[in-house]
Amino acid sequence: MGLISAGGYAGIFILMFLESAAIPIPSEIIMPFSGFLASTGRFGFWPAVFTGTLGNIFGSLFLYWIASKWGRQFFYKYGKFIFLSSNDLSRADKWFMTYGTSAVFFGRLLPLIRTYISFPAGFSKMRLEPFVFFTALGALPWTWVFTLIGLKLGENWGDVSKYFRFFDIMIAVIILAAIILHFKKRYNAVNSPNKS
């Protein structure tokens, strides 16, 4: 969790933004670690909660925007190239179609669904004001609970700190893999024998 340690509140915002933008970075680790730092006096508890919530909102808005711009078929066809499972998209789609706009609120409280619920909202071009409202309403209790867990763990947080080094390495590997896949795809497109 070097980004949070070095970047402070900006680190929380960036990681929670990425988590809500479908990058596989678990908020279940980001916010408890932030809560732990709050227990040491490094962060304020509520500023950490609100910063994490803002990161969720802006990350969700980013997904909403690209979903509304590029549409459902694009992501079902090409999502696998950017680590988006068609099964996860389908699950979020069904959840949204079943529960309507309230799915944005309830979806934010469920693992996996909470990340992908922005896609069907964008696909259907849900009105922006209720989307932001329900996203904030669902993200706030999520970030509050996990930050509180870290705060209560306090000095016992050291018992799980060994996992953070692995988590930092995992983020670096994911980013590197995404870059390699991107350039490999571009290389194959440029050097395709069918290219006229």
KAJOBEL-V500453 format. One record per residue. N is the residue number from 1. RES is the residue in three letters. OMEGA is omega in whole degrees, 0 to 359 (* if undefined). NEAR is the number of other C-alpha atoms within 12 Angstrom. Layout:
N & RES & OMEGA & NEAR
N & RES & OMEGA & NEAR
This chain:
1 & MET & 182 & 35
2 & GLY & 182 & 22
3 & LEU & 178 & 25
4 & ILE & 180 & 32
5 & SER & 183 & 22
6 & ALA & 188 & 13
7 & GLY & 179 & 17
8 & GLY & 182 & 26
9 & TYR & 178 & 34
10 & ALA & 178 & 23
11 & GLY & 176 & 26
12 & ILE & 182 & 42
13 & PHE & 183 & 34
14 & ILE & 182 & 30
15 & LEU & 179 & 41
16 & MET & 173 & 42
17 & PHE & 181 & 33
18 & LEU & 179 & 31
19 & GLU & 180 & 38
20 & SER & 177 & 40
21 & ALA & 174 & 37
22 & ALA & 172 & 37
23 & ILE & 187 & 31
24 & PRO & 176 & 31
25 & ILE & 188 & 31
26 & PRO & 175 & 32
27 & SER & 178 & 45
28 & GLU & 174 & 30
29 & ILE & 183 & 34
30 & ILE & 187 & 49
31 & MET & 174 & 47
32 & PRO & 177 & 38
33 & PHE & 177 & 49
34 & SER & 177 & 52
35 & GLY & 176 & 42
36 & PHE & 179 & 36
37 & LEU & 175 & 36
38 & ALA & 180 & 32
39 & SER & 179 & 26
40 & THR & 182 & 20
41 & GLY & 180 & 15
42 & ARG & 177 & 21
43 & PHE & 166 & 30
44 & GLY & 182 & 22
45 & PHE & 184 & 32
46 & TRP & 174 & 24
47 & PRO & 178 & 27
48 & ALA & 179 & 41
49 & VAL & 183 & 39
50 & PHE & 178 & 31
51 & THR & 177 & 36
52 & GLY & 179 & 47
53 & THR & 178 & 43
54 & LEU & 177 & 34
55 & GLY & 177 & 35
56 & ASN & 183 & 47
57 & ILE & 183 & 41
58 & PHE & 175 & 29
59 & GLY & 178 & 35
60 & SER & 177 & 44
61 & LEU & 178 & 39
62 & PHE & 178 & 29
63 & LEU & 178 & 36
64 & TYR & 183 & 37
65 & TRP & 182 & 26
66 & ILE & 177 & 25
67 & ALA & 180 & 31
68 & SER & 182 & 25
69 & LYS & 187 & 19
70 & TRP & 173 & 22
71 & GLY & 185 & 23
72 & ARG & 186 & 27
73 & GLN & 180 & 18
74 & PHE & 184 & 21
75 & PHE & 176 & 31
76 & TYR & 182 & 25
77 & LYS & 188 & 18
78 & TYR & 183 & 18
79 & GLY & 182 & 25
80 & LYS & 181 & 18
81 & PHE & 177 & 22
82 & ILE & 173 & 25
83 & PHE & 177 & 25
84 & LEU & 180 & 26
85 & SER & 178 & 24
86 & SER & 177 & 23
87 & ASN & 179 & 19
88 & ASP & 177 & 27
89 & LEU & 180 & 35
90 & SER & 179 & 24
91 & ARG & 179 & 25
92 & ALA & 178 & 36
93 & ASP & 180 & 33
94 & LYS & 179 & 21
95 & TRP & 181 & 30
96 & PHE & 181 & 32
97 & MET & 180 & 21
98 & THR & 189 & 16
99 & TYR & 177 & 18
100 & GLY & 185 & 24
101 & THR & 179 & 31
102 & SER & 178 & 25
103 & ALA & 179 & 34
104 & VAL & 178 & 44
105 & PHE & 184 & 34
106 & PHE & 179 & 30
107 & GLY & 180 & 38
108 & ARG & 181 & 40
109 & LEU & 184 & 31
110 & LEU & 176 & 23
111 & PRO & 182 & 23
112 & LEU & 179 & 30
113 & ILE & 185 & 31
114 & ARG & 179 & 42
115 & THR & 189 & 46
116 & TYR & 184 & 48
117 & ILE & 179 & 49
118 & SER & 181 & 49
119 & PHE & 180 & 51
120 & PRO & 176 & 44
121 & ALA & 178 & 47
122 & GLY & 180 & 33
123 & PHE & 183 & 30
124 & SER & 181 & 25
125 & LYS & 174 & 25
126 & MET & 179 & 29
127 & ARG & 188 & 20
128 & LEU & 184 & 23
129 & GLU & 178 & 15
130 & PRO & 178 & 21
131 & PHE & 180 & 37
132 & VAL & 181 & 32
133 & PHE & 182 & 24
134 & PHE & 176 & 34
135 & THR & 179 & 40
136 & ALA & 182 & 36
137 & LEU & 179 & 27
138 & GLY & 183 & 33
139 & ALA & 184 & 43
140 & LEU & 179 & 33
141 & PRO & 178 & 26
142 & TRP & 181 & 33
143 & THR & 179 & 42
144 & TRP & 183 & 32
145 & VAL & 184 & 29
146 & PHE & 174 & 31
147 & THR & 178 & 39
148 & LEU & 178 & 30
149 & ILE & 179 & 28
150 & GLY & 179 & 35
151 & LEU & 182 & 31
152 & LYS & 178 & 22
153 & LEU & 176 & 24
154 & GLY & 185 & 24
155 & GLU & 178 & 18
156 & ASN & 180 & 18
157 & TRP & 179 & 25
158 & GLY & 180 & 15
159 & ASP & 181 & 12
160 & VAL & 184 & 20
161 & SER & 180 & 22
162 & LYS & 181 & 13
163 & TYR & 183 & 17
164 & PHE & 177 & 26
165 & ARG & 177 & 16
166 & PHE & 181 & 16
167 & PHE & 178 & 25
168 & ASP & 178 & 24
169 & ILE & 180 & 18
170 & MET & 178 & 19
171 & ILE & 180 & 24
172 & ALA & 180 & 20
173 & VAL & 180 & 16
174 & ILE & 179 & 19
175 & ILE & 179 & 20
176 & LEU & 180 & 14
177 & ALA & 179 & 17
178 & ALA & 179 & 20
179 & ILE & 180 & 16
180 & ILE & 180 & 16
181 & LEU & 179 & 18
182 & HIS & 182 & 17
183 & PHE & 176 & 15
184 & LYS & 179 & 16
185 & LYS & 179 & 17
186 & ARG & 179 & 14
187 & TYR & 180 & 13
188 & ASN & 179 & 14
189 & ALA & 181 & 14
190 & VAL & 185 & 13
191 & ASN & 179 & 12
192 & SER & 179 & 12
193 & PRO & 180 & 9
194 & ASN & 182 & 8
195 & LYS & 180 & 8
196 & SER & * & 7
